[in-house]
Amino acid sequence: MTGSLISACLWALVATAVALGPRRFHWPAAWALIAAGVPIVGWVTYQNGPILGLLVLAGGLSVLRWPLKYLLASLRGEGGK
């Protein structure tokens, strides 16, 4: 297993631990997970190809589905509702 896939797995474990924590930490942790996840997805794609890169991206989006939902709503002009 490459270092990039190990990093992606560790990212997923940290995201799971954050989800189990108190709600007041969810949004700050989501921003940190996004900031760390984008380079990890790029690294996985570079080392393992676009198929695994897309799988890791899909996994990250499933973990961060609420920030993604609010982002899409704000881009559509719905104000996050």
MITORLO-594572 format. One record per residue: x, y, z of N, C-alpha, C in turn. Coordinates in Angstrom, 3 decimals, padded with zeros to 6 digits. Example, Ala and Ser with C-alpha at 12.3 -4.5 7.8 and 13.67 -1.06 7.14 Angstrom:
BEGIN
<pt><n_u>013.190</n_u><n_v>-005.690</n_v><n_w>007.800</n_w><ca_u>012.300</ca_u><ca_v>-004.500</ca_v><ca_w>007.800</ca_w><c_u>013.200</c_u><c_v>-003.300</c_v><c_w>007.800</c_w></pt>
<pt><n_u>012.850</n_u><n_v>-002.250</n_v><n_w>007.080</n_w><ca_u>013.670</ca_u><ca_v>-001.060</ca_v><ca_w>007.140</ca_w><c_u>012.900</c_u><c_v>000.030</c_v><c_w>007.870</c_w></pt>
***
This chain:
BEGIN
<pt><n_u>000.854</n_u><n_v>-001.168</n_v><n_w>000.000</n_w><ca_u>000.000</ca_u><ca_v>000.000</ca_v><ca_w>000.000</ca_w><c_u>000.900</c_u><c_v>001.231</c_v><c_w>000.000</c_w></pt>
<pt><n_u>000.573</n_u><n_v>002.171</n_v><n_w>-000.854</n_w><ca_u>001.406</ca_u><ca_v>003.361</ca_v><ca_w>-000.975</ca_w><c_u>001.155</c_u><c_v>004.325</c_v><c_w>000.185</c_w></pt>
<pt><n_u>002.080</n_u><n_v>005.242</n_v><n_w>000.338</n_w><ca_u>001.957</ca_u><ca_v>006.237</ca_v><ca_w>001.399</ca_w><c_u>000.729</c_u><c_v>007.111</c_v><c_w>001.242</c_w></pt>
<pt><n_u>000.356</n_u><n_v>007.380</n_v><n_w>-000.005</n_w><ca_u>-000.817</ca_u><ca_v>008.220</ca_v><ca_w>-000.225</ca_w><c_u>-002.097</c_u><c_v>007.509</c_v><c_w>000.225</c_w></pt>
<pt><n_u>-002.193</n_u><n_v>006.215</n_v><n_w>-000.021</n_w><ca_u>-003.380</ca_u><ca_v>005.482</ca_v><ca_w>000.428</ca_w><c_u>-003.420</c_u><c_v>005.345</c_v><c_w>001.947</c_w></pt>
<pt><n_u>-002.255</n_u><n_v>005.192</n_v><n_w>002.555</n_w><ca_u>-002.189</ca_u><ca_v>005.163</ca_v><ca_w>004.020</ca_w><c_u>-002.652</c_u><c_v>006.501</c_v><c_w>004.581</c_w></pt>
<pt><n_u>-002.217</n_u><n_v>007.607</n_v><n_w>003.953</n_w><ca_u>-002.656</ca_u><ca_v>008.933</ca_v><ca_w>004.390</ca_w><c_u>-004.161</c_u><c_v>009.109</c_v><c_w>004.229</c_w></pt>
<pt><n_u>-004.713</n_u><n_v>008.605</n_v><n_w>003.132</n_w><ca_u>-006.161</ca_u><ca_v>008.692</ca_v><ca_w>002.923</ca_w><c_u>-006.920</c_u><c_v>007.890</c_v><c_w>003.979</c_w></pt>
<pt><n_u>-006.403</n_u><n_v>006.727</n_v><n_w>004.340</n_w><ca_u>-007.045</ca_u><ca_v>005.925</ca_v><ca_w>005.385</ca_w><c_u>-006.964</c_u><c_v>006.617</c_v><c_w>006.744</c_w></pt>
<pt><n_u>-005.811</n_u><n_v>007.213</n_v><n_w>007.047</n_w><ca_u>-005.681</ca_u><ca_v>007.967</ca_v><ca_w>008.299</ca_w><c_u>-006.616</c_u><c_v>009.166</c_v><c_w>008.317</c_w></pt>
<pt><n_u>-006.771</n_u><n_v>009.838</n_v><n_w>007.173</n_w><ca_u>-007.702</ca_u><ca_v>010.956</ca_v><ca_w>007.062</ca_w><c_u>-009.122</c_u><c_v>010.489</c_v><c_w>007.385</c_w></pt>
<pt><n_u>-009.499</n_u><n_v>009.329</n_v><n_w>006.858</n_w><ca_u>-010.836</ca_u><ca_v>008.790</ca_v><ca_w>007.108</ca_w><c_u>-011.023</c_u><c_v>008.434</c_v><c_w>008.586</c_w></pt>
<pt><n_u>-009.990</n_u><n_v>007.909</n_v><n_w>009.221</n_w><ca_u>-010.081</ca_u><ca_v>007.599</ca_v><ca_w>010.655</ca_w><c_u>-010.224</c_u><c_v>008.870</c_v><c_w>011.490</c_w></pt>
<pt><n_u>-009.471</n_u><n_v>009.908</n_v><n_w>011.133</n_w><ca_u>-009.595</ca_u><ca_v>011.188</ca_v><ca_w>011.850</ca_w><c_u>-010.987</c_u><c_v>011.781</c_v><c_w>011.637</c_w></pt>
<pt><n_u>-011.502</n_u><n_v>011.698</n_v><n_w>010.418</n_w><ca_u>-012.843</ca_u><ca_v>012.214</ca_v><ca_w>010.138</ca_w><c_u>-013.893</c_u><c_v>011.466</c_v><c_w>010.953</c_w></pt>
<pt><n_u>-013.724</n_u><n_v>010.171</n_v><n_w>011.108</n_w><ca_u>-014.654</ca_u><ca_v>009.387</ca_v><ca_w>011.916</ca_w><c_u>-014.570</c_u><c_v>009.778</c_v><c_w>013.383</c_w></pt>
<pt><n_u>-013.357</n_u><n_v>009.977</n_v><n_w>013.872</n_w><ca_u>-013.186</ca_u><ca_v>010.398</ca_v><ca_w>015.264</ca_w><c_u>-013.803</c_u><c_v>011.769</c_v><c_w>015.509</c_w></pt>
<pt><n_u>-013.658</n_u><n_v>012.670</n_v><n_w>014.554</n_w><ca_u>-014.257</ca_u><ca_v>014.003</ca_v><ca_w>014.686</ca_w><c_u>-015.777</c_u><c_v>013.896</c_v><c_w>014.707</c_w></pt>
<pt><n_u>-016.329</n_u><n_v>013.024</n_v><n_w>013.880</n_w><ca_u>-017.781</ca_u><ca_v>012.859</ca_v><ca_w>013.829</ca_w><c_u>-018.336</c_u><c_v>012.328</c_v><c_w>015.152</c_w></pt>
<pt><n_u>-017.536</n_u><n_v>011.585</n_v><n_w>015.874</n_w><ca_u>-017.971</ca_u><ca_v>011.061</ca_v><ca_w>017.161</ca_w><c_u>-017.835</c_u><c_v>012.089</c_v><c_w>018.280</c_w></pt>
<pt><n_u>-017.140</n_u><n_v>013.182</n_v><n_w>018.025</n_w><ca_u>-016.907</ca_u><ca_v>014.202</ca_v><ca_w>019.039</ca_w><c_u>-018.074</c_u><c_v>015.162</c_v><c_w>019.176</c_w></pt>
<pt><n_u>-017.901</n_u><n_v>016.161</n_v><n_w>020.050</n_w><ca_u>-018.960</ca_u><ca_v>017.151</ca_v><ca_w>020.267</ca_w><c_u>-019.236</c_u><c_v>017.973</c_v><c_w>019.000</c_w></pt>
<pt><n_u>-020.482</n_u><n_v>018.397</n_v><n_w>018.844</n_w><ca_u>-020.898</ca_u><ca_v>019.123</ca_v><ca_w>017.651</ca_w><c_u>-020.168</c_u><c_v>020.450</c_v><c_w>017.468</c_w></pt>
<pt><n_u>-019.748</n_u><n_v>021.070</n_v><n_w>018.538</n_w><ca_u>-019.109</ca_u><ca_v>022.388</ca_v><ca_w>018.397</ca_w><c_u>-017.787</c_u><c_v>022.310</c_v><c_w>017.634</c_w></pt>
<pt><n_u>-017.223</n_u><n_v>021.109</n_v><n_w>017.509</n_w><ca_u>-015.966</ca_u><ca_v>020.948</ca_v><ca_w>016.787</ca_w><c_u>-016.165</c_u><c_v>020.521</c_v><c_w>015.333</c_w></pt>
<pt><n_u>-017.391</n_u><n_v>020.237</n_v><n_w>014.920</n_w><ca_u>-017.618</ca_u><ca_v>019.690</ca_v><ca_w>013.591</ca_w><c_u>-017.215</c_u><c_v>020.646</c_v><c_w>012.475</c_w></pt>
<pt><n_u>-017.678</n_u><n_v>021.904</n_v><n_w>012.520</n_w><ca_u>-017.363</ca_u><ca_v>022.814</ca_v><ca_w>011.411</ca_w><c_u>-015.887</c_u><c_v>023.197</c_v><c_w>011.356</c_w></pt>
<pt><n_u>-015.248</n_u><n_v>023.548</n_v><n_w>012.472</n_w><ca_u>-013.801</ca_u><ca_v>023.821</ca_v><ca_w>012.368</ca_w><c_u>-013.015</c_u><c_v>022.600</c_v><c_w>011.889</c_w></pt>
<pt><n_u>-013.420</n_u><n_v>021.431</n_v><n_w>012.347</n_w><ca_u>-012.738</ca_u><ca_v>020.215</ca_v><ca_w>011.906</ca_w><c_u>-013.019</c_u><c_v>019.936</c_v><c_w>010.433</c_w></pt>
<pt><n_u>-014.220</n_u><n_v>020.278</n_v><n_w>009.966</n_w><ca_u>-014.533</ca_u><ca_v>020.077</ca_v><ca_w>008.550</ca_w><c_u>-013.619</c_u><c_v>020.922</c_v><c_w>007.680</c_w></pt>
<pt><n_u>-013.369</n_u><n_v>022.153</n_v><n_w>008.086</n_w><ca_u>-012.456</ca_u><ca_v>023.011</ca_v><ca_w>007.314</ca_w><c_u>-011.045</c_u><c_v>022.432</c_v><c_w>007.313</c_w></pt>
<pt><n_u>-010.610</n_u><n_v>021.918</n_v><n_w>008.451</n_w><ca_u>-009.275</ca_u><ca_v>021.308</ca_v><ca_w>008.521</ca_w><c_u>-009.216</c_u><c_v>020.038</c_v><c_w>007.677</c_w></pt>
<pt><n_u>-010.281</n_u><n_v>019.248</n_v><n_w>007.700</n_w><ca_u>-010.307</ca_u><ca_v>018.027</ca_v><ca_w>006.893</ca_w><c_u>-010.315</c_u><c_v>018.344</c_v><c_w>005.404</c_w></pt>
<pt><n_u>-011.013</n_u><n_v>019.398</n_v><n_w>005.020</n_w><ca_u>-011.012</ca_u><ca_v>019.803</ca_v><ca_w>003.612</ca_w><c_u>-009.616</c_u><c_v>020.266</c_v><c_w>003.206</c_w></pt>
<pt><n_u>-008.992</n_u><n_v>021.076</n_v><n_w>004.054</n_w><ca_u>-007.652</ca_u><ca_v>021.586</ca_v><ca_w>003.743</ca_w><c_u>-006.632</c_u><c_v>020.455</c_v><c_w>003.644</c_w></pt>
<pt><n_u>-006.787</n_u><n_v>019.432</n_v><n_w>004.451</n_w><ca_u>-005.862</ca_u><ca_v>018.299</ca_v><ca_w>004.387</ca_w><c_u>-006.253</c_u><c_v>017.312</c_v><c_w>003.296</c_w></pt>
<pt><n_u>-007.540</n_u><n_v>017.200</n_v><n_w>003.003</n_w><ca_u>-008.011</ca_u><ca_v>016.199</ca_v><ca_w>002.071</ca_w><c_u>-007.727</c_u><c_v>016.502</c_v><c_w>000.617</c_w></pt>
<pt><n_u>-007.753</n_u><n_v>017.773</n_v><n_w>000.244</n_w><ca_u>-007.521</ca_u><ca_v>018.128</ca_v><ca_w>-001.162</ca_w><c_u>-006.132</c_u><c_v>017.681</c_v><c_w>-001.632</c_w></pt>
<pt><n_u>-005.063</n_u><n_v>017.986</n_v><n_w>-000.894</n_w><ca_u>-003.751</ca_u><ca_v>017.490</ca_v><ca_w>-001.353</ca_w><c_u>-003.634</c_u><c_v>015.964</c_v><c_w>-001.300</c_w></pt>
<pt><n_u>-004.322</n_u><n_v>015.331</n_v><n_w>-000.349</n_w><ca_u>-004.264</ca_u><ca_v>013.872</ca_v><ca_w>-000.267</ca_w><c_u>-004.921</c_u><c_v>013.257</c_v><c_w>-001.494</c_w></pt>
<pt><n_u>-006.049</n_u><n_v>013.807</n_v><n_w>-001.929</n_w><ca_u>-006.706</ca_u><ca_v>013.290</ca_v><ca_w>-003.135</ca_w><c_u>-005.791</c_u><c_v>013.464</c_v><c_w>-004.347</c_w></pt>
<pt><n_u>-005.144</n_u><n_v>014.609</n_v><n_w>-004.443</n_w><ca_u>-004.205</ca_u><ca_v>014.824</ca_v><ca_w>-005.542</ca_w><c_u>-003.039</c_u><c_v>013.848</c_v><c_w>-005.499</c_w></pt>
<pt><n_u>-002.530</n_u><n_v>013.593</n_v><n_w>-004.308</n_w><ca_u>-001.412</ca_u><ca_v>012.667</ca_v><ca_w>-004.136</ca_w><c_u>-001.819</c_u><c_v>011.239</c_v><c_w>-004.505</c_w></pt>
<pt><n_u>-003.014</n_u><n_v>010.822</n_v><n_w>-004.052</n_w><ca_u>-003.510</ca_u><ca_v>009.488</ca_v><ca_w>-004.401</ca_w><c_u>-003.665</c_u><c_v>009.370</c_v><c_w>-005.911</c_w></pt>
<pt><n_u>-004.216</n_u><n_v>010.383</n_v><n_w>-006.532</n_w><ca_u>-004.404</ca_u><ca_v>010.356</ca_v><ca_w>-007.977</ca_w><c_u>-003.065</c_u><c_v>010.291</c_v><c_w>-008.697</c_w></pt>
<pt><n_u>-002.090</n_u><n_v>011.039</n_v><n_w>-008.237</n_w><ca_u>-000.766</ca_u><ca_v>011.046</ca_v><ca_w>-008.855</ca_w><c_u>-000.083</c_u><c_v>009.687</c_v><c_w>-008.733</c_w></pt>
<pt><n_u>-000.162</n_u><n_v>009.075</n_v><n_w>-007.540</n_w><ca_u>000.545</ca_u><ca_v>007.819</ca_v><ca_w>-007.316</ca_w><c_u>-000.199</c_u><c_v>006.588</c_v><c_w>-007.819</c_w></pt>
<pt><n_u>-001.528</n_u><n_v>006.609</n_v><n_w>-007.779</n_w><ca_u>-002.294</ca_u><ca_v>005.387</ca_v><ca_w>-008.027</ca_w><c_u>-003.238</c_u><c_v>005.472</c_v><c_w>-009.214</c_w></pt>
<pt><n_u>-003.317</n_u><n_v>006.617</n_v><n_w>-009.860</n_w><ca_u>-004.166</ca_u><ca_v>006.743</ca_v><ca_w>-011.031</ca_w><c_u>-005.521</c_u><c_v>007.372</c_v><c_w>-010.736</c_w></pt>
<pt><n_u>-006.227</n_u><n_v>007.717</n_v><n_w>-011.800</n_w><ca_u>-007.483</ca_u><ca_v>008.462</ca_v><ca_w>-011.637</ca_w><c_u>-008.628</c_u><c_v>007.637</c_v><c_w>-011.043</c_w></pt>
<pt><n_u>-008.628</n_u><n_v>006.333</n_v><n_w>-011.237</n_w><ca_u>-009.726</ca_u><ca_v>005.519</ca_v><ca_w>-010.693</ca_w><c_u>-009.693</c_u><c_v>005.543</c_v><c_w>-009.165</c_w></pt>
<pt><n_u>-008.542</n_u><n_v>005.252</n_v><n_w>-008.581</n_w><ca_u>-008.438</ca_u><ca_v>005.307</ca_v><ca_w>-007.123</ca_w><c_u>-008.590</c_u><c_v>006.734</c_v><c_w>-006.610</c_w></pt>
<pt><n_u>-008.112</n_u><n_v>007.703</n_v><n_w>-007.382</n_w><ca_u>-008.297</ca_u><ca_v>009.100</ca_v><ca_w>-007.000</ca_w><c_u>-009.768</c_u><c_v>009.463</c_v><c_w>-006.911</c_w></pt>
<pt><n_u>-010.561</n_u><n_v>009.005</n_v><n_w>-007.879</n_w><ca_u>-012.000</ca_u><ca_v>009.276</ca_v><ca_w>-007.840</ca_w><c_u>-012.684</c_u><c_v>008.527</c_v><c_w>-006.698</c_w></pt>
<pt><n_u>-012.213</n_u><n_v>007.328</n_v><n_w>-006.396</n_w><ca_u>-012.785</ca_u><ca_v>006.588</ca_v><ca_w>-005.259</ca_w><c_u>-012.500</c_u><c_v>007.291</c_v><c_w>-003.933</c_w></pt>
<pt><n_u>-011.278</n_u><n_v>007.786</n_v><n_w>-003.780</n_w><ca_u>-010.932</ca_u><ca_v>008.522</ca_v><ca_w>-002.561</ca_w><c_u>-011.721</c_u><c_v>009.829</c_v><c_w>-002.491</c_w></pt>
<pt><n_u>-011.878</n_u><n_v>010.500</n_v><n_w>-003.632</n_w><ca_u>-012.679</ca_u><ca_v>011.723</ca_v><ca_w>-003.668</ca_w><c_u>-014.126</c_u><c_v>011.438</c_v><c_w>-003.271</c_w></pt>
<pt><n_u>-014.697</n_u><n_v>010.362</n_v><n_w>-003.793</n_w><ca_u>-016.076</ca_u><ca_v>009.994</ca_v><ca_w>-003.439</ca_w><c_u>-016.193</c_u><c_v>009.675</c_v><c_w>-001.948</c_w></pt>
<pt><n_u>-015.201</n_u><n_v>008.997</n_v><n_w>-001.399</n_w><ca_u>-015.215</ca_u><ca_v>008.715</ca_v><ca_w>000.037</ca_w><c_u>-015.133</c_u><c_v>009.981</c_v><c_w>000.871</c_w></pt>
<pt><n_u>-014.281</n_u><n_v>010.906</n_v><n_w>000.446</n_w><ca_u>-014.174</ca_u><ca_v>012.172</ca_v><ca_w>001.169</ca_w><c_u>-015.445</c_u><c_v>012.992</c_v><c_w>001.082</c_w></pt>
<pt><n_u>-016.075</n_u><n_v>012.993</n_v><n_w>-000.088</n_w><ca_u>-017.332</ca_u><ca_v>013.733</ca_v><ca_w>-000.241</ca_w><c_u>-018.456</c_u><c_v>013.107</c_v><c_w>000.576</c_w></pt>
<pt><n_u>-018.434</n_u><n_v>011.797</n_v><n_w>000.730</n_w><ca_u>-019.468</ca_u><ca_v>011.162</ca_v><ca_w>001.542</ca_w><c_u>-019.291</c_u><c_v>011.496</c_v><c_w>003.021</c_w></pt>
<pt><n_u>-018.049</n_u><n_v>011.658</n_v><n_w>003.449</n_w><ca_u>-017.789</ca_u><ca_v>012.034</ca_v><ca_w>004.839</ca_w><c_u>-018.168</c_u><c_v>013.495</c_v><c_w>005.070</c_w></pt>
<pt><n_u>-017.868</n_u><n_v>014.342</n_v><n_w>004.113</n_w><ca_u>-018.119</ca_u><ca_v>015.780</ca_v><ca_w>004.246</ca_w><c_u>-019.377</c_u><c_v>016.193</c_v><c_w>003.478</c_w></pt>
<pt><n_u>-020.423</n_u><n_v>015.412</n_v><n_w>003.592</n_w><ca_u>-021.617</ca_u><ca_v>015.690</ca_v><ca_w>002.795</ca_w><c_u>-022.345</c_u><c_v>016.955</c_v><c_w>003.233</c_w></pt>
<pt><n_u>-022.341</n_u><n_v>017.315</n_v><n_w>004.510</n_w><ca_u>-023.045</ca_u><ca_v>018.526</ca_v><ca_w>004.937</ca_w><c_u>-022.336</c_u><c_v>019.788</c_v><c_w>004.478</c_w></pt>
<pt><n_u>-021.018</n_u><n_v>019.904</n_v><n_w>004.607</n_w><ca_u>-020.377</ca_u><ca_v>021.088</ca_v><ca_w>004.019</ca_w><c_u>-020.586</c_u><c_v>021.171</c_v><c_w>002.515</c_w></pt>
<pt><n_u>-020.599</n_u><n_v>020.039</n_v><n_w>001.836</n_w><ca_u>-020.844</ca_u><ca_v>020.029</ca_v><ca_w>000.397</ca_w><c_u>-022.271</c_u><c_v>020.481</c_v><c_w>000.095</c_w></pt>
<pt><n_u>-023.227</n_u><n_v>020.027</n_v><n_w>000.895</n_w><ca_u>-024.621</ca_u><ca_v>020.432</ca_v><ca_w>000.705</ca_w><c_u>-024.770</c_u><c_v>021.945</c_v><c_w>000.861</c_w></pt>
<pt><n_u>-024.160</n_u><n_v>022.514</n_v><n_w>001.896</n_w><ca_u>-024.253</ca_u><ca_v>023.956</ca_v><ca_w>002.115</ca_w><c_u>-023.520</c_u><c_v>024.739</c_v><c_w>001.029</c_w></pt>
<pt><n_u>-022.405</n_u><n_v>024.215</n_v><n_w>000.540</n_w><ca_u>-021.692</ca_u><ca_v>024.880</ca_v><ca_w>-000.538</ca_w><c_u>-022.541</c_u><c_v>024.917</c_v><c_w>-001.805</c_w></pt>
<pt><n_u>-023.134</n_u><n_v>023.800</n_v><n_w>-002.161</n_w><ca_u>-023.967</ca_u><ca_v>023.757</ca_v><ca_w>-003.360</ca_w><c_u>-025.194</c_u><c_v>024.651</c_v><c_w>-003.223</c_w></pt>
<pt><n_u>-025.788</n_u><n_v>024.688</n_v><n_w>-002.031</n_w><ca_u>-026.949</ca_u><ca_v>025.549</ca_v><ca_w>-001.821</ca_w><c_u>-026.567</c_u><c_v>027.025</c_v><c_w>-001.915</c_w></pt>
<pt><n_u>-025.411</n_u><n_v>027.387</n_v><n_w>-001.388</n_w><ca_u>-025.009</ca_u><ca_v>028.789</ca_v><ca_w>-001.473</ca_w><c_u>-024.641</c_u><c_v>029.175</c_v><c_w>-002.899</c_w></pt>
<pt><n_u>-024.103</n_u><n_v>028.228</n_v><n_w>-003.667</n_w><ca_u>-023.805</ca_u><ca_v>028.527</ca_v><ca_w>-005.066</ca_w><c_u>-025.081</c_u><c_v>028.690</c_v><c_w>-005.892</c_w></pt>
<pt><n_u>-026.138</n_u><n_v>027.980</n_v><n_w>-005.505</n_w><ca_u>-027.414</ca_u><ca_v>028.124</ca_v><ca_w>-006.199</ca_w><c_u>-028.196</c_u><c_v>029.329</c_v><c_w>-005.712</c_w></pt>
<pt><n_u>-027.762</n_u><n_v>029.949</n_v><n_w>-004.628</n_w><ca_u>-028.437</ca_u><ca_v>031.129</ca_v><ca_w>-004.096</ca_w><c_u>-029.546</c_u><c_v>030.819</c_v><c_w>-003.128</c_w></pt>
<pt><n_u>-029.554</n_u><n_v>029.642</n_v><n_w>-002.553</n_w><ca_u>-030.598</ca_u><ca_v>029.248</ca_v><ca_w>-001.604</ca_w><c_u>-030.232</c_u><c_v>029.582</c_v><c_w>-000.171</c_w></pt>
<pt><n_u>-029.027</n_u><n_v>030.039</n_v><n_w>000.065</n_w><ca_u>-028.636</ca_u><ca_v>030.419</ca_v><ca_w>001.427</ca_w><c_u>-028.401</c_u><c_v>029.277</c_v><c_w>002.374</c_w></pt>
<pt><n_u>-028.160</n_u><n_v>028.079</n_v><n_w>001.893</n_w><ca_u>-027.830</ca_u><ca_v>026.955</ca_v><ca_w>002.763</ca_w><c_u>-029.013</c_u><c_v>026.272</c_v><c_w>003.387</c_w></pt>
<pt><n_u>-030.222</n_u><n_v>026.501</n_v><n_w>002.884</n_w><ca_u>-031.399</ca_u><ca_v>025.865</ca_v><ca_w>003.488</ca_w><c_u>-031.863</c_u><c_v>024.692</c_v><c_w>002.689</c_w></pt>
***
